[in-house]
Amino acid sequence: MATAFTSSYVCGIRFTSGCRLFSRDTYRCPSRLRFRPSSVIVRASSAVVVEKLELDIQQNATVDTDIFSCPICYEPLIRKGPSGLNLRAIYRSGFKCNTCNKTYSSKDNYLDLTLTAGLKEYKEVKPPGTELFRSPLISFLYERGWRQNFDRSGFPGPDEEFEMAQRYFKPTEGGLLVDVSCGSGLFSRRFAKSETYSGVIALDFSENMLRQCYDFIKSDISIINTNFAIVRADVSRLPFASGSVDAVHAGAALHCWPSPSNAIAEITRVLRSGGVFVGTTFLRYSPTTPWIIRPPREAFFRNNSYLVAEEIEDVCTSCGLTNYKSDIRQSFIMFTAQKP
Ligand SMILES: C[S@@+](CC[C@H](N)C(=O)[O-])C[C@H]1O[C@@H](n2cnc3c(N)ncnc32)[C@H](O)[C@@H]1O
């Protein structure tokens, strides 16, 4: 049964006359065709009804496969519920991986697509860069003072960072953007309001950051009615099929990730050919950092993910990304690279 679904999945596009069913491996749908409000489903001729997320084939029912993939096997999830990449539809939907026989659903207004979603006994504690931001207090304070401090390290501020990122994302206009490690959605909101993209997914590991993200947008009709989703996931296990995303943004995040190389490899996997990755982070030290200050910074930051500019370029290029560029101001770096 599962095989029948997966073979007909083609990046969440609704087939109309003139479109052929291709396998996911051979078909690349043009980014502008994807994720229009009503196009996030596939209608297949064979039929499936999902009853309490138990899938049974029946004639004349609907098969909905989704933009979201299983974080375990990366097969597309089957959706029961209204179609569409918007909060209301996702909240009212249940998702299931037919291969892993695992279900996923929305909780507190975000869709939990972590490996540990739904586990009752097992609790995972991540490294400090991840755990810090799971705190309700830090999540609350993040846009209420915490992030403003970044300007002391050379961060230009959200408005300018957004404009810079938008310039790099030019080749991906009209496509799907994933704001990885979105925090409380500082940039996700701007990307959504810009109307540059056919869909925006705000994604983070922190439940409390995502609750803040929802609180910031819940009364904003310019976002709530658009193709905007809030998803909990780990950057090293992104719940998307390979080559299905046009743009990945990761603001002030790389230094928080447990493994920047795993994360960038995973971002590279989900990007389509021509897709663009834009990230910002704090550097361990920059080319302008006085030599006298470098040894203590080396010692202090040795055991975590604060990299120097050359290391970031090295990881991006070793993952196969090309066209690497960067802007550096004090400890701030914005870097971009493209999937060939
Ligand atoms: C400093 S905040 C950045 C928020 C926002 N992007 C910005 O530019 O202000 C770093 C974010 O990385 C997230 N993060 C840390 N580890 C993560 C992981 N393994 N997967 C996904 N997100 C992670 C944290 O939850 C936090 O929200």
The ligand as an SDF file (V2000), in Angstrom:
LIG
                    3D

 27 29  0  0  0  0  0  0  0  0999 V2000
   20.1070   32.5880   18.4520 C   0  0  0  0  0  0  0  0  0  0  0  0
   18.6000   31.7930   17.9270 S   0  0  0  0  0  0  0  0  0  0  0  0
   18.3560   32.4670   16.2990 C   0  0  0  0  0  0  0  0  0  0  0  0
   16.9040   32.8830   16.0590 C   0  0  0  0  0  0  0  0  0  0  0  0
   16.6630   33.6400   14.7660 C   0  0  0  0  0  0  0  0  0  0  0  0
   16.9150   32.8140   13.6100 N   0  0  0  0  0  0  0  0  0  0  0  0
   17.4530   34.8990   14.6790 C   0  0  0  0  0  0  0  0  0  0  0  0
   18.0840   35.1620   13.6410 O   0  0  0  0  0  0  0  0  0  0  0  0
   17.4110   35.6670   15.6170 O   0  0  0  0  0  0  0  0  0  0  0  0
   19.2100   30.1740   17.5710 C   0  0  0  0  0  0  0  0  0  0  0  0
   18.0970   29.1780   17.3340 C   0  0  0  0  0  0  0  0  0  0  0  0
   18.6770   27.9270   16.9550 O   0  0  0  0  0  0  0  0  0  0  0  0
   17.8110   26.9210   17.4220 C   0  0  0  0  0  0  0  0  0  0  0  0
   18.4740   25.6110   17.4370 N   0  0  0  0  0  0  0  0  0  0  0  0
   19.4570   25.1890   18.2420 C   0  0  0  0  0  0  0  0  0  0  0  0
   19.7640   23.9050   17.9820 N   0  0  0  0  0  0  0  0  0  0  0  0
   18.9420   23.5000   16.9910 C   0  0  0  0  0  0  0  0  0  0  0  0
   18.7590   22.2740   16.2820 C   0  0  0  0  0  0  0  0  0  0  0  0
   19.4770   21.1860   16.5800 N   0  0  0  0  0  0  0  0  0  0  0  0
   17.8370   22.2190   15.3150 N   0  0  0  0  0  0  0  0  0  0  0  0
   17.0840   23.3000   15.0070 C   0  0  0  0  0  0  0  0  0  0  0  0
   17.2060   24.4940   15.6380 N   0  0  0  0  0  0  0  0  0  0  0  0
   18.1220   24.5930   16.6280 C   0  0  0  0  0  0  0  0  0  0  0  0
   17.4300   27.4000   18.8150 C   0  0  0  0  0  0  0  0  0  0  0  0
   16.2770   26.7710   19.3060 O   0  0  0  0  0  0  0  0  0  0  0  0
   17.2680   28.9080   18.5760 C   0  0  0  0  0  0  0  0  0  0  0  0
   15.9220   29.2340   18.3490 O   0  0  0  0  0  0  0  0  0  0  0  0
  1  2  1  0
  2  3  1  0
  2 10  1  0
  3  4  1  0
  4  5  1  0
  5  6  1  0
  5  7  1  0
  7  8  2  0
  7  9  1  0
 10 11  1  0
 11 12  1  0
 11 26  1  0
 12 13  1  0
 13 14  1  0
 13 24  1  0
 14 15  1  0
 14 23  1  0
 15 16  2  0
 16 17  1  0
 17 18  1  0
 17 23  2  0
 18 19  1  0
 18 20  2  0
 20 21  1  0
 21 22  2  0
 22 23  1  0
 24 25  1  0
 24 26  1  0
 26 27  1  0
M  CHG  2   2   1   9  -1
M  END
$$$$
